[in-house]
Amino acid sequence: MKESITIRSIFLSTGHDFKGRHGQERLNHGIQSVESVDCVQGKGLKGDRYFGFEEDFKGQISFISAEDISDMERELALTVEDRSAFRRNVVVSGVDLNQLVGKRFEVGGVEFVGTEQCKPCYWMDKAVAPGACAALKDRGGLRCRILSSGTLRLGEHDLSVLS
C-alpha cells in the first residue's frame, strides 16, 4: 500500500532535557532543526541523543503528526510556534501514525518498524502548554526502530506499508 507523506520538520538534540529529571527543572540542550538526517540501521539518527542508546532500542526515531498537533492547538485554544517543543524527531503530515504501530514501512528509501505510540508525559505541560499531556493522549506520535540506513529529507515522499 502506497500513500503520500510530507516531512515538515526534522529535529535533533544532543542531550536529554527531561529524562531522569523528575522533581527537577528541565535541562536545556537545545534542538537543531535540519533539512535532512542520516538514519543508521539499528542505531538511530546521527547527532541525536538516542543514537546508539541501547541495542534494539524501540525509539531510534520518533514521528509526530502535524494534524494531531493542530487538533491539540484547537482544543487548547493556543498556537505552538516551535514544533521542536514536542521533543519528537520528525513532524509529518498526511498519515495516521497510530496505523503504523507494529508495521514495517518505508519513507524516502528508509525502512522502519513502528514499535509503539509515543506516550506524552507530564513534561508536555511545561514544554508545550498546560493541558498538552492530556490533549495528546493516544496521539503523541510514533516510536520506531530503523531497519535500513539512509537519509530522510524534508518534503513529500511515498509511504509504503510493507507488512
N, C-alpha and C positions, 0 to 999 in steps of 0.2 A: 504494500500500500504506500503510495506517494502522496504527500501533501506539501504545501509550501510553509516555510517558517522564516521569520525575519529576525536576525540577531541585531538588536537595537543598541546594546551596550555590552562591553566586556570589562570586568573589574578584577584586579589583583591586589592582594595585600600581603606584605611580608610577615605580618605578625597578627596574633590573636588579640582583639580588643576586649572580648567578653569571656572567652573560655577560661574556666578556673577563677573567675573574678567575683563569685557570689559574695555579697556583702561589702564589696569594694567598688570603687569607681572604675569605669572602663579605662582601658589604655587607649592610646591614640597613635597607632602605627601608620595611619593614612591609607588611602586606597588610590591606586593608579588606574585611570581609565585608558584602555588601549584599543587599537583598531584590529589587532589580531593577537592570538595567543597560541603557543605551541603546546599541544596536548601530548603527553607521553604515556604510552600504554602501561597500565598498572602503577603509575607514579602520581599523575595529576598534571597540573598546569605549571609550566616553568615560571618561576618567580612568585608563585602563590604560597601562602602559609601552610597549606596542606600537601605541598609537593613532597612525595616520599614519606609522608607522615607515618604510615604503618602499612605492612603488607596487606594487600587486598582491601584497603580502606574503601568503604562504601560511599564516601563523599569526596572523591577525587575532583569532581566538578559539581557545581550546583547551578541550576537554572531557576528563574522565576518569570512568571508571565506578566507582561505589561498590562494585559487586560485585567488580571487579578489585582494588580496594584491600583489601576483606575477604579475598579469596583470598591476597593477599600477606601480610596480617597473620597468617593461619593458618599459612602456610608458614614465616614467620619467628618465629612464636610471640610476637607483640607486638601492641600496640594503638597506633595513631596517633590521638591525641585531636584534633589540629589538622589538618584536611584541607587547609588552606592550605599546608602544608609541601610538597605535591606541585607547587606552582607552576603549577597549571592554573586556568583561569578559572572553569570550571563543573563541578561534580560532579553526575552524573546517575545514575539507576538505571532498569532496565527495558529496556536496549538493548545490543546488541553493537556497540560503536563501530567495530570493525575492519570491519564490514559496510558502513560508510558511506564508506570511502575511495573516492574517485572518483565519489561520488554527490551529486546535488543533493537536499537535504531541507529541510523546514520544521518549525520548532518555535515555538510561540507566535506565529505570524504573521510570523516572521523566516526568511528563506531563506538557506541556507548551501550550500557545496560542501566536502565532506571532501577535503582535499588530500593528507594523509599521516598515518601513525601518528606520535604523539609518541615520540621515542626518548629514553628516560631516559639520563642520563649519570652519570658518577661522583659528581657533586654530590649525587645522591639518597642516597648512602650517608652523607653528612653532614647533609643537610637532613631526611631521614626516619629512616633507621636503617641500620646496616651490613647489606649484602646486598640493600637495596631496589633498586638498579640492576639487578642480575641477575634478581631476582624479578619485576620489571616489564617484562622483555623481552617484546616483542610484545603488551603490554597497558598501555602507558604513556599512552594517551589518543589523542585525535584533534585534529589541527590543521585549521582551516577558514578559508576566505575568507567574508566576509559579502556576500551578493548582494542583500539588500534591508534597508533600515533599519527599525528597530522596537525594541520594548522586551521583553527577556526578564525573566520574574518567577519567583520560587520557586514550586514546586507542580507539580501534574500537568498535562500537556499532551498533545495529539495530536502524534505524529511522523509526518509524511507524507514518504515517499521519492518524489521527483518523477522522477528518472531515474538 
